[in-house]
Amino acid sequence: MNVAYVYPWDVVGDPSAPERLAALGVEAVALAAGYHSTRAATPHHPSHRVLDVPHSAFYLPVRPEAWGRLVPASPTWTAPDAYLRARDALKAAGLRVQAWTVLTHNSQLGAAHSEVVVRNAFGDPYPHALCPAHADVVEYCERMVREILTVGDPDGLILEACGPMGFGHQSMHEKTAGADWSSVHGDLLTLCFCTTCADRYPAGTRDRVRAAVDDPATASMAQALGPVTDEVQAVRVELSAALRRRLISTAREVAPTVPITLHANPDPWAASSFAALPEGEPGADVLVGNCWGDPSSDSARLTQLRDLCTPGQRVGAYVLALPPRPADPAALADLLRTYAKAGAAEFHLYHAGLASPRRLSALTEALRLSR
């Protein structure tokens, strides 16, 4: 099954959207049910070309009785039931609709509840990143899954940011590159030391992290953390695993037959939209790996996910169809074939609402050529 990702506003108000998406040659659409802030081009919409989405929002009706202390916001830039309207239009065109669900990435709630966000070893808060070590955050994610399955009635559930977000984030006008931090420094700045997380690490971990962040020679997490590396890694992995198990259990209780897709990364230090999954997850149906970078690195990641699969599980490749990828059918088809050889059984295509008509045409032809 191939899946095209879209926002509700790509469909609501555009009667031609469902047929345009069906013409891509995909079987399903990943429709955002809960999503973070963004500024989105809408090159196909009859009413607008750029949409500012100033805060995270839930695109189903927000029923007060369904939520706890953390309550998502409704959108003002599209209908409060935009997911339901878009779902019905897409299904009428013969497409399956999967609920694209962003969990711990929520600047709106993080700004309002700073006590439950990720904090680095220096105490700096990351308002975009809800920390799943907090019971309120886990409850919020669980309630979101329950509401989407109950009210949204999707054909599939896609879980993104199913674990802690971290240092990497494009916020406002990002001004962090000049610090010359390496990817290892970024991983260190991602480790959470909020009031709930801090005591889970071995004694002295915070001091080790702070020293390693300020040392330009830090080249690996093992070098930075020394004898506590394995213990710290185990804490990080369990943070994602515990949330994942809770949400899968909830989903199976509410909708036992609805397939579950995880945006996942086999790297145990991963903390982003693709959460750490170094030991696999037998409760999911599809494990999707990010394929926005170097094809060889992307392929290695897909192969690792394939090796983690249990019988019957599938691997998906989250394929970028936007710049810097070329709007070239042959080049895109080569990418798809490369990812298929690495283990991808389905392609998750980002993004059918943001892509120009020329890019959609190239993507359609690439899917045909890669079969």
C-alpha positions as CSV (number, residue, x, y, z in Angstrom):
1,M,0.0,0.0,0.0
2,N,1.3,3.5,-0.9
3,V,0.2,6.5,1.2
4,A,0.1,10.2,0.3
5,Y,0.4,12.6,3.2
6,V,-1.9,15.7,3.3
7,Y,-3.4,18.3,5.7
8,P,-7.1,18.7,6.1
9,W,-7.0,22.1,4.6
10,D,-5.6,20.6,1.4
11,V,-9.0,18.9,0.9
12,V,-11.6,21.0,2.7
13,G,-12.8,23.7,0.2
14,D,-11.2,22.0,-2.8
15,P,-13.6,19.7,-4.6
16,S,-11.0,18.5,-7.0
17,A,-8.5,17.3,-4.3
18,P,-9.8,13.8,-3.8
19,E,-9.6,12.9,-7.5
20,R,-6.2,14.6,-7.8
21,L,-4.9,12.5,-4.9
22,A,-6.4,9.3,-6.3
23,A,-4.8,9.9,-9.6
24,L,-1.4,9.7,-8.0
25,G,-1.7,5.9,-7.9
26,V,-1.8,5.6,-4.1
27,E,-4.3,3.5,-2.2
28,A,-4.5,5.6,1.0
29,V,-4.1,9.1,2.3
30,A,-2.4,10.0,5.6
31,L,-4.7,12.8,6.8
32,A,-3.4,15.0,9.7
33,A,-5.7,14.6,12.7
34,G,-3.4,16.3,15.2
35,Y,-0.6,18.4,13.9
36,H,1.9,21.1,15.0
37,S,2.3,24.7,13.8
38,T,3.5,25.3,10.3
39,R,3.4,27.7,7.3
40,A,2.2,25.8,4.3
41,A,2.0,26.4,0.6
42,T,-1.3,25.4,-0.9
43,P,-0.5,25.4,-4.6
44,H,-3.7,23.5,-5.7
45,H,-6.3,25.2,-3.5
46,P,-8.9,27.4,-5.3
47,S,-9.1,29.9,-2.4
48,H,-5.5,30.5,-1.1
49,R,-1.8,29.9,-1.8
50,V,-0.2,30.2,1.6
51,L,-1.7,29.2,5.0
52,D,-0.3,30.2,8.3
53,V,-1.0,27.7,11.0
54,P,0.2,29.5,14.2
55,H,-0.2,26.7,16.7
56,S,-0.7,23.0,17.1
57,A,-4.3,21.9,16.7
58,F,-6.7,18.9,16.7
59,Y,-8.8,18.7,13.5
60,L,-11.7,16.8,15.0
61,P,-14.2,18.5,17.3
62,V,-12.6,19.1,20.7
63,R,-15.1,17.5,23.1
64,P,-14.3,18.9,26.6
65,E,-15.5,15.8,28.4
66,A,-12.9,13.7,26.4
67,W,-9.8,15.4,27.7
68,G,-7.9,15.8,31.0
69,R,-5.6,18.6,32.1
70,L,-4.0,19.0,28.7
71,V,-6.5,19.9,26.1
72,P,-5.6,20.5,22.4
73,A,-6.6,23.6,20.6
74,S,-9.1,23.8,17.7
75,P,-8.0,25.5,14.4
76,T,-9.3,28.9,13.3
77,W,-7.8,28.7,9.8
78,T,-10.0,25.8,8.8
79,A,-13.2,24.1,10.0
80,P,-13.0,22.6,13.6
81,D,-14.1,19.3,12.1
82,A,-11.8,19.6,9.0
83,Y,-10.5,16.0,9.5
84,L,-14.1,14.6,9.3
85,R,-15.0,16.6,6.2
86,A,-11.8,15.7,4.4
87,R,-12.1,12.1,5.4
88,D,-15.6,11.8,3.9
89,A,-14.5,13.4,0.7
90,L,-11.4,11.2,0.3
91,K,-13.4,8.0,1.0
92,A,-16.0,9.0,-1.5
93,A,-13.1,8.9,-4.1
94,G,-12.3,5.4,-3.1
95,L,-9.3,6.2,-0.9
96,R,-8.5,4.7,2.5
97,V,-7.9,7.3,5.1
98,Q,-5.3,6.9,7.8
99,A,-5.2,9.3,10.8
100,W,-1.8,11.0,10.8
101,T,-1.3,11.7,14.6
102,V,1.4,13.9,15.9
103,L,1.8,13.2,19.7
104,T,4.5,14.9,21.8
105,H,5.3,17.7,19.3
106,N,3.1,20.6,20.5
107,S,4.4,24.1,21.1
108,Q,0.9,25.4,22.1
109,L,0.6,23.0,25.0
110,G,4.3,23.2,25.8
111,A,4.1,27.0,26.2
112,A,1.0,26.8,28.4
113,H,2.4,23.9,30.5
114,S,6.1,24.5,30.8
115,E,6.4,22.0,33.7
116,V,5.8,19.0,31.3
117,V,8.3,19.9,28.5
118,V,11.7,18.5,27.8
119,R,14.6,20.3,29.6
120,N,18.2,19.8,28.7
121,A,21.1,19.4,31.2
122,F,21.4,23.2,31.5
123,G,17.7,23.5,32.5
124,D,16.7,25.1,29.2
125,P,13.1,24.2,28.2
126,Y,12.0,23.0,24.8
127,P,8.4,24.3,24.5
128,H,7.9,22.3,21.3
129,A,8.6,19.0,23.1
130,L,6.2,17.4,25.6
131,C,8.1,14.9,27.8
132,P,6.4,11.5,28.0
133,A,7.9,10.9,31.4
134,H,5.0,13.0,32.8
135,A,1.7,11.2,33.5
136,D,-0.2,14.2,32.1
137,V,1.6,13.9,28.7
138,V,1.0,10.2,28.5
139,E,-2.7,10.7,29.4
140,Y,-3.0,13.4,26.7
141,C,-1.5,11.1,24.0
142,E,-3.8,8.3,25.1
143,R,-6.9,10.5,25.0
144,M,-5.9,11.7,21.5
145,V,-5.6,8.2,20.2
146,R,-8.9,7.2,21.8
147,E,-10.7,10.3,20.3
148,I,-9.3,9.8,16.8
149,L,-10.4,6.1,16.7
150,T,-13.8,6.8,18.3
151,V,-14.8,10.0,16.5
152,G,-12.5,9.9,13.4
153,D,-13.2,6.2,12.5
154,P,-10.0,6.0,10.4
155,D,-8.9,3.0,8.2
156,G,-5.5,3.2,9.9
157,L,-3.6,5.0,12.7
158,I,-0.2,6.6,12.1
159,L,1.7,7.5,15.2
160,E,4.4,10.3,14.9
161,A,6.5,11.7,17.7
162,C,5.6,8.7,19.8
163,G,8.4,9.5,22.2
164,P,10.4,12.6,23.3
165,M,11.2,15.3,20.9
166,G,14.7,16.8,21.3
167,F,17.1,19.6,20.5
168,G,16.5,19.6,16.7
169,H,13.6,21.8,15.8
170,Q,12.9,24.6,13.2
171,S,11.4,27.3,15.4
172,M,10.8,30.9,14.7
173,H,14.1,32.0,13.1
174,E,16.5,29.2,14.0
175,K,19.8,30.7,15.1
176,T,21.7,27.7,16.5
177,A,24.1,26.7,13.6
178,G,26.9,29.0,14.7
179,A,27.5,27.1,17.9
180,D,29.2,24.4,15.7
181,W,27.6,21.6,17.7
182,S,27.9,18.2,16.1
183,S,25.2,15.6,15.9
184,V,26.6,14.1,19.1
185,H,26.3,17.4,20.8
186,G,22.7,17.6,19.6
187,D,22.0,14.1,21.1
188,L,23.4,15.3,24.4
189,L,21.3,18.5,24.3
190,T,18.3,16.2,23.7
191,L,18.6,14.2,26.9
192,C,15.8,15.4,29.2
193,F,16.5,16.5,32.8
194,C,13.0,17.7,33.7
195,T,11.8,17.0,37.2
196,T,10.6,13.6,36.3
197,C,13.5,12.5,34.1
198,A,16.5,13.8,36.1
199,D,16.3,11.2,38.9
200,R,16.1,8.3,36.5
201,Y,19.7,8.7,35.4
202,P,22.8,7.5,37.3
203,A,24.4,9.9,39.7
204,G,26.6,12.5,37.9
205,T,25.0,12.2,34.5
206,R,24.0,15.8,34.3
207,D,27.5,17.0,35.0
208,R,28.9,14.6,32.4
209,V,26.5,15.9,29.8
210,R,27.2,19.5,30.5
211,A,30.9,19.0,30.2
212,A,30.6,17.0,27.0
213,V,28.4,19.7,25.4
214,D,31.0,22.3,26.0
215,D,33.9,20.1,24.7
216,P,34.4,20.5,21.0
217,A,36.3,17.2,21.0
218,T,33.3,15.1,22.1
219,A,32.9,12.5,19.3
220,S,30.5,9.9,20.6
221,M,27.8,9.3,23.2
222,A,30.0,6.6,24.7
223,Q,32.9,9.1,25.1
224,A,30.6,11.7,26.6
225,L,28.8,9.4,29.1
226,G,31.6,6.9,29.8
227,P,30.5,4.1,32.3
228,V,26.9,5.3,32.5
229,T,26.3,5.1,28.7
230,D,24.2,1.9,28.8
231,E,22.1,3.0,31.7
232,V,21.3,6.4,30.2
233,Q,20.5,4.8,26.9
234,A,18.1,2.3,28.6
235,V,16.3,5.2,30.2
236,R,15.9,6.9,26.9
237,V,14.7,3.8,25.0
238,E,12.2,2.9,27.7
239,L,10.7,6.4,27.6
240,S,9.6,5.9,24.0
241,A,8.8,2.2,24.5
242,A,6.5,2.8,27.5
243,L,4.5,5.4,25.6
244,R,4.3,3.2,22.5
245,R,3.0,0.2,24.5
246,R,0.4,2.3,26.2
247,L,-0.9,3.8,23.0
248,I,-0.9,0.5,21.1
249,S,-2.8,-1.1,24.0
250,T,-5.4,1.7,23.9
251,A,-5.8,1.5,20.1
252,R,-6.3,-2.3,20.2
253,E,-8.9,-1.9,22.9
254,V,-10.9,0.8,21.0
255,A,-10.4,-0.5,17.5
256,P,-8.9,-4.0,17.4
257,T,-8.7,-4.3,13.6
258,V,-7.4,-0.9,12.7
259,P,-3.8,-1.2,11.4
260,I,-1.1,0.8,13.4
261,T,1.8,2.5,11.7
262,L,4.8,3.8,13.7
263,H,7.2,6.5,12.5
264,A,10.3,4.8,13.9
265,N,14.1,5.0,14.0
266,P,16.4,2.0,15.0
267,D,18.9,4.5,16.6
268,P,18.5,4.2,20.4
269,W,19.4,7.9,20.8
270,A,16.7,9.1,18.4
271,A,14.4,11.8,19.7
272,S,12.3,13.3,17.0
273,S,9.2,12.6,15.0
274,F,10.7,9.2,14.4
275,A,11.1,7.8,17.9
276,A,13.7,5.4,19.1
277,L,12.8,1.7,18.3
278,P,16.1,-0.3,18.6
279,E,14.4,-3.5,19.6
280,G,11.3,-3.5,17.3
281,E,7.6,-3.4,18.2
282,P,5.6,-6.5,17.6
283,G,2.3,-4.6,18.4
284,A,2.5,-2.5,15.2
285,D,1.7,-3.4,11.7
286,V,4.1,-1.1,9.8
287,L,7.4,0.5,10.8
288,V,8.2,3.6,8.7
289,G,11.7,5.0,8.4
290,N,12.6,8.5,7.4
291,C,14.1,8.7,3.9
292,W,14.8,12.5,3.5
293,G,18.6,12.3,3.5
294,D,21.4,10.4,1.8
295,P,19.9,7.4,0.0
296,S,22.6,5.0,1.3
297,S,22.0,6.1,5.0
298,D,18.2,6.0,4.5
299,S,18.5,2.5,3.0
300,A,20.6,1.2,5.9
301,R,18.0,2.5,8.3
302,L,15.2,0.7,6.4
303,T,17.2,-2.5,6.4
304,Q,17.7,-2.2,10.2
305,L,13.9,-1.8,10.6
306,R,13.3,-4.8,8.3
307,D,15.6,-6.9,10.5
308,L,13.5,-5.8,13.5
309,C,10.2,-6.9,12.0
310,T,8.3,-9.8,13.2
311,P,6.4,-12.1,10.7
312,G,3.7,-10.2,9.0
313,Q,5.1,-6.7,9.8
314,R,6.0,-4.4,6.9
315,V,8.5,-1.6,6.5
316,G,7.5,1.7,4.9
317,A,9.8,4.4,3.4
318,Y,8.9,8.0,4.3
319,V,9.9,9.5,0.9
320,L,10.5,13.2,0.4
321,A,8.9,14.5,-2.9
322,L,9.8,18.1,-2.2
323,P,13.1,20.1,-2.6
324,P,15.9,19.3,-2.6
325,R,14.6,16.1,-4.3
326,P,14.3,16.8,-8.1
327,A,10.9,16.9,-9.8
328,D,12.3,14.2,-12.1
329,P,10.3,11.0,-12.6
330,A,13.3,8.8,-13.4
331,A,15.3,10.1,-10.4
332,L,12.4,9.6,-8.1
333,A,11.8,6.1,-9.5
334,D,15.4,5.2,-8.8
335,L,15.0,6.3,-5.2
336,L,11.9,4.2,-4.8
337,R,13.6,1.2,-6.2
338,T,16.6,1.7,-3.9
339,Y,14.3,1.9,-0.9
340,A,12.3,-1.2,-2.0
341,K,15.6,-3.2,-2.3
342,A,16.4,-2.1,1.3
343,G,13.2,-3.6,2.6
344,A,10.4,-1.0,2.0
345,A,7.1,-2.7,1.2
346,E,5.2,0.6,0.9
347,F,6.0,4.2,0.2
348,H,4.8,7.1,2.4
349,L,4.9,10.1,0.2
350,Y,5.5,13.6,1.7
351,H,3.7,15.7,0.7
352,A,0.8,15.7,-1.8
353,G,-0.6,19.0,-0.6
354,L,2.7,21.0,-0.6
355,A,4.0,19.7,-3.9
356,S,3.5,21.7,-7.1
357,P,1.6,20.3,-10.1
358,R,4.9,19.5,-11.8
359,R,6.1,17.5,-8.7
360,L,2.8,15.6,-8.4
361,S,3.1,14.6,-12.1
362,A,6.7,13.4,-11.5
363,L,5.6,11.5,-8.5
364,T,2.8,9.8,-10.3
365,E,5.1,8.7,-13.1
366,A,7.8,7.6,-10.6
367,L,5.3,5.3,-8.8
368,R,4.4,3.8,-12.2
369,L,8.0,3.3,-13.3
370,S,9.0,1.8,-10.0
371,R,6.4,-1.0,-10.1
